[in-house]
């Protein structure tokens, strides 16, 4: 039951902050504990702070990467998506991509190098 109460408090806090600004920090205070110590959103998540920070940073990097990929040609984008598993998490070899696209493996390699 305590988790449910904390989750409600977090949601209420995030809604309040969202109305005031567009960004929410993991280090924003969301209340105090029984001893009067400040509690942050990061404290409530129950995970080591470095892990949460890394996950958030990784998500932002993924968004930036997907923005950059949109600037590539359709074929370059397809090769990188297949090669690095960007859409489904399954990485394919150059040989598999070549067979899938009906082109040579060396051409896949050239497309990949040019796109990167």
N, C-alpha and C positions, 0 to 999 in steps of 0.2 A: 504494500500500500504506500509506503514511503516513496518508492520509485515513481508511482503514479502522481503523487503530490508534487514531487520535484519536476517531473515532466510538464505538468500544468504550469508550474511557476516559470519554467524555461520558456514555454510557448508564449505565455503572457508577456514576459520580458522581451522576447524577440519581436513580438507584434508591436510593443510600445516603441522599441528602438527603430523598427522598420518605418514607423510613421515619422520618426524624427530625422532619419538619415537612410541612405541607401546601402551602407555597409555595416556589418556586425563583426566585431572582433571577438576572437576566442578568449581574449583577456578582459573583456568587459565585465565589470562586477554585476552580478545578478541578485545579490542578497548577502546575508550574513548568517553564520552558523550560530549554535547555542552559546559559544564563547565570545561572539561578537566579531569573529574573523571574517573578512570579506571572502565571498565565494564567487569564482568566475565560471563562465561557461565551460572552460577547459577542465576545471575541477569536477564538474558534474558528469562529464563524458566518461569518466572512469578509465581513462587510458593514459599512458605516459605522454606528457606534453609533446615530446619530440615526435612521437608516432603521429599524433593528430596534425601537428604542423607539417610534417612530411606529406601526409595524405592530402591536405588542403593545397599545398604547393604543387603536388603532382597533378591535381585536378586542374589548376590554373595553367600548368604547362601543357596539358592535353588540349585545353581550349585554344591556347595560342598556336599549338601545332596544327589543329584542325583548321584554324583561320588561314594559316600559311598554305596548307594543302589545297585550299580552295583556289589559290592563284595558279596552280599547275594545270596542265592540259588534262583532259579526261583520262587519257591513256596513262600518263605519269601518275596521276592520282590513284588509278586502279592498281597499277603495279605496286606502289608503296602501301596501299591498303592491304593487298594480298600478302606482300612480302613481310610486313611487320605486324599483321593481324590487327590493324587499326579499327576495323569495324566489328569483328567477331572474336578477337583474341587468339585466333588460330593463324600461326605463321606458316607461310608456304615457301617452298624452295623455288629457285629460279626455274628449274625444270618443270615443276607443277604449274607455275604461272604461265610459262611458255605454251604448255599443252592446253591450258584453259583458254588462253587468248589466241591460240593458233599462230604463234610467232616463234622464232628461234630463241634458245636460252641466251645466246650472246646478245641478241637484241634486247631481251629483258634486262640484262646486265647494263647495257648502255643507257636504257631508259632510266633505270634505277639510279645510276651514277649522275646522270644529267639532272634528275629531279632533286636529288640530295644536294 
